Amino acid sequence: MKVTEGDDLKHRQLRYEGYLQRISAEQREYAEACGSPKMTETDNTNTDEQREGLLEQILSRGNLNRAYKQVKRNKGAGGIDGMQVDELLPFLKENKSELVQTLRDGKYRPKPVRRVEIPKENGKTRKLGIPTVVDRLIQQAICQVLSPIFEEQFSDNSFGFRPKRSAHDALKRCQTNITEGYKYVVDMDLEKYFDTVNQSRLIQILSETIKDERAISLIHKFLRAGVMVGGMFEDSPEGVPQGGPLSPLLGNILLNECDHELERRGHRFVRYADDLLIFCKSKKAARRTLTHILPYIEEKLFLRVNREKTQVAYVSKVKYLGYSFYICKGEGRLRIHPKSVRKFKGKIREVTGRSNGMGIEARRTRLNQVVRGWMNYFKLADAKKLVRGLDEWIRSRMRMVTWKRWKRVRTRFQNLKRSGISEERAWMWANTRKGYWRTAHSPILSRALSNERFKRAGYLSLMDCYSAK
């Protein structure tokens, strides 16, 4: 019998209602955003400041000013009202007092987010929700106050969207686990995680730490703000729309429950946002771990696990954050995954395509950005031979686009002569009928457009970036 998406949602809701019946009356109040906190006061934590008067902290002048600066720094497109980031300051000068009062009174209503779909590598799309700039300001203000509170609760094995932590830190932790003998992994794939977050469960978790019901109510309003798709409003009964400042934090808060459960069970794991690897010493242990953790994720956190993509595998068989792993002399090492190489080549083809409308300066600037950014991210990998080969390929692409740009026989002849090619050979190659790509690999063009010439013209080399790591 085929199960529809609606049936699946109804089944998950029934599971959640059953869960509410099982928990105590006090915990049920948490799920309805009006429970009492469980978090105990410590030397580093002022519970009154955290839970009571939290809205006042969010709406304080200093916090709102910091939020405005961050929104302006992040730039980004406008929401459904068309207001751009540059228009936010004039708006606040006229309406700040009224806006703050509306938030204090609980009368503020966030606008629906604007749906934007970003293409993915597999041909599918990732759904983003772009809030209005005013809503982004408020979300940023909330995030700045909540982050330090929940940062103390987050697991040391969580690395995504956290201060002073990065994907590189997550990868280094993976290397440590592999070196210490954990060579099999549960590669967990959460299906459309941000789109399927159970909002009631999330509100319950928030309420266990945050006592200020006004702050909880405001967050809930952002979750239920809805989406505008093609001019039509769609409700958002589940999920945390990606695209706003608040969604990464809320995503971490929910998955922090999974982190603590894995720690309680004594597992080694690394999580970056919703990308989770659980490390085990044998394939049998990894299979057992997957079998035991699935019910918790699906029945306690009400998340969907993609059974087709979730796998138990040897570490060399998985892709994580664009990298792959291998073991050399008992030590966990990193490679660049072939899919990451293909994606990089696709970007280079876009930049070096003659039909993209770029001029020489714009192409050089964009190419350098892509080269520098890609190499800075993949600098942890053992990839000297691969990087050298990619460098040669990029230079060939540049020779090809330059040859195309020269276009006319006379232009090619004159440019080849200026590059030190003899008149006879320059005339012969200017009239060649060989294809662009074949000509780009010819000794004549390699000499006329040498690597040194590209370097003098200001083009970055992957190899230079890799050697400087």
C-alpha positions, -999 to 999 in steps of 0.1 A, spaced: 0 0 0 14 34 -10 18 60 17 12 96 6 30 126 21 -2 137 38 -6 103 54 30 104 66 25 138 81 -7 127 98 11 96 111 39 117 126 14 140 142 -4 110 158 29 98 171 36 132 186 2 133 203 8 99 217 42 111 230 24 140 247 1 116 265 31 96 278 50 125 292 42 142 325 18 171 328 47 194 334 64 183 302 32 187 283 32 223 293 66 226 278 53 214 245 27 241 246 54 267 253 44 275 289 64 251 310 89 257 338 127 254 331 148 223 338 182 240 334 200 245 367 218 277 375 256 276 374 285 300 380 285 309 343 247 311 338 223 337 350 190 319 348 169 350 354 186 369 326 182 338 303 145 331 309 128 360 325 130 393 307 145 376 276 124 398 253 138 429 269 173 417 261 164 410 225 148 444 221 176 463 239 191 492 220 226 477 219 214 443 207 192 458 180 221 480 168 244 449 166 217 430 147 213 458 122 250 459 115 251 422 110 221 422 86 237 451 67 270 431 66 253 400 53 235 419 26 211 396 7 179 400 -13 147 415 0 116 396 10 80 397 -2 76 434 6 105 444 -17 124 463 9 162 461 4 189 461 31 199 497 22 163 508 30 163 493 64 180 522 83 156 549 70 127 526 79 140 521 115 146 559 120 109 565 114 94 533 128 117 518 154 97 529 185 65 516 170 81 483 159 97 477 194 63 485 211 45 461 188 70 434 197 67 441 234 29 439 232 30 406 214 12 420 184 40 417 159 32 394 129 61 383 108 55 383 70 56 351 50 90 342 36 97 344 -2 104 310 -17 136 306 -36 147 273 -51 185 266 -54 196 238 -78 214 209 -62 240 186 -77 215 157 -81 192 178 -102 168 185 -74 164 219 -57 169 232 -22 140 253 -9 151 286 8 128 310 25 139 347 23 124 368 51 118 405 48 148 426 60 128 437 91 121 401 100 158 393 94 167 421 118 144 407 145 156 371 139 192 382 142 184 400 175 169 368 188 198 347 176 224 370 193 207 365 227 198 328 224 232 316 210 253 322 241 226 304 262 224 273 241 261 273 232 268 261 267 245 231 261 257 221 227 278 190 223 316 191 217 310 169 187 288 194 169 305 219 145 280 235 122 269 271 125 287 276 158 312 304 168 349 294 164 340 261 148 342 251 112 339 223 87 377 219 90 373 212 127 347 186 120 370 169 95 400 169 119 378 152 145 369 126 119 406 120 113 412 116 150 384 90 153 397 70 123 433 71 136 420 57 169 405 26 152 370 37 144 370 27 107 333 20 101 307 47 100 269 51 101 264 78 74 231 93 85 209 111 60 180 132 74 155 137 46 148 174 40 158 181 76 150 219 77 117 213 59 105 186 82 114 198 117 85 191 141 77 226 154 59 214 185 88 193 196 112 222 189 91 246 210 90 220 238 128 219 238 131 257 237 107 259 267 129 237 288 155 264 289 137 296 281 110 307 305 100 340 289 68 330 271 68 361 250 101 352 234 89 316 228 57 330 212 77 353 189 99 324 177 67 303 172 53 331 150 83 331 128 80 293 124 43 297 114 47 328 92 41 308 60 56 309 26 47 329 -6 51 307 -37 42 323 -70 21 349 -53 1 323 -33 3 319 4 12 285 18 10 276 55 41 262 73 29 236 99 63 220 100 99 229 92 123 258 98 127 279 66 163 280 55 174 315 46 169 334 79 194 340 107 174 320 131 171 287 112 207 274 118 204 279 155 170 263 158 182 234 137 211 229 161 189 231 191 167 202 180 196 180 168 214 187 201 190 162 216 203 136 193 239 146 202 233 141 239 215 107 233 245 95 213 269 107 240 247 89 267 251 57 247 289 62 245 291 67 207 318 85 188 303 109 162 307 141 143 279 163 133 280 194 110 244 208 108 224 178 97 254 159 83 260 131 109 287 104 110 287 79 138 320 60 141 323 24 151 352 -2 153 334 -29 133 307 -32 106 286 -53 130 287 -26 156 278 1 131 248 -19 119 237 -24 155 241 13 162 220 23 132 192 -1 142 191 13 178 194 50 170 167 50 142 137 47 166 150 76 187 154 99 157 121 90 142 99 85 173 114 110 198 125 138 175 99 131 147 125 134 119 126 115 86 156 93 79 163 86 42 167 49 43 181 47 8 209 72 14 217 62 50 244 36 50 269 16 70 302 17 53 340 16 56 353 52 60 369 52 25 335 47 9 317 78 23 317 115 13 316 140 41 316 178 36 331 174 2 360 152 13 366 115 14 388 95 38 416 70 35 440 53 59 478 55 55 500 37 81 471 36 105 464 73 103 432 89 90 439 111 60 417 133 37 412 134 0 390 156 -22 360 136 -33 355 131 -71 321 148 -69 337 179 -55 362 179 -83 334 177 -109 315 205 -93 347 227 -93 353 219 -130 317 230 -137 323 263 -120 355 269 -140 337 260 -173 311 287 -164 337 313 -158 359 304 -188 329 301 -212 330 327 -240 292 332 -240 290 343 -203 294 380 -212 324 385 -190 352 409 -199 388 401 -193 389 419 -159 357 404 -147 367 369 -158 401 372 -140 385 385 -108 358 357 -108 383 330 -117 406 340 -88 377 340 -64 367 305 -74 403 292 -73 412 308 -39 379 298 -22 380 262 -34 417 257 -25 412 274 9 384 249 17 402 218 4 436 226 18 434 198 43 434 172 16 464 152 3 460 162 -33 493 175 -48 490 154 -80 453 162 -84 459 200 -79 487 200 -104 465 184 -130 436 208 -123 460 237 -127 471 225 -162 434 220 -171 425 255 -160 454 270 -180 442 251 -211 407 265 -205 422 300 -204 442 294 -236 410 282 -253 389 312 -243 418 335 -253 421 318 -287 384 322 -292 386 359 -282 413 366 -308 389 352 -334 403 367 -367 432 353 -385 451 386 -386 445 391 -348 459 356 -340 488 361 -363 498 394 -347 494 381 -312 514 350 -319 542 371 -334 542 394 -303 546 363 -281 579 354 -298 566 329 -324 583 330 -358 564 347 -386 560 315 -406 547 294 -378 525 322 -365 509 325 -399 504 287 -401 488 284 -367 467 316 -372 451 297 -402 447 263 -384 415 244 -387 420 224 -355 394 227 -328 397 252 -300 404 226 -273 430 208 -294 447 241 -303 447 251 -266 470 220 -259 494 227 -288 530 236 -280 526 268 -299 498 282 -277 514 268 -246 545 289 -255 526 320 -266 503 319 -235 527 304 -210 519 298 -173 543 326 -164 524 350 -186 491 341 -169 509 347 -135 521 381 -146 486 390 -157 474 383 -122 458 349 -125 461 327 -93 474 292 -95 458 264 -76 493 249 -69 506 282 -55 475 283 -31 480 247 -22 517 251 -15 511 281 7 486 262 30 
